[in-house]
Amino acid sequence: MAFNLAEQLQLGLRSVNVDQVGQSDGASFQKQGVRVVEFHSLDNSNWQILHSAKDRMEAFRGKEHHETYKLLAFFLAQLDLFLDQ
């Protein structure tokens, strides 16, 4: 569903396995057995800063953040419609 939406919105989307990188914000939910789907604008050029001393506003990439937000807003709206069926 997310890949179809990204294509329609002309946004880049790829799947990245970050299991061996460290803990994400969803880790505490996963430990409690809650399923987690994570969207982010991290890639090979910037994932190393996550939860490090370099994780500061200067590293914030507004365009990628906005594109992630846009995709997520549409994804949640479509998921809501899907779950209502």
Secondary structure by P-SEA (a helix, b strand, c coil): caaaaaaaacbbbbbbbccccccccaaaaaaacbbbbbbccccccccccccccccccccccaaaaaaaaaaaaaaaaaaaaaaac
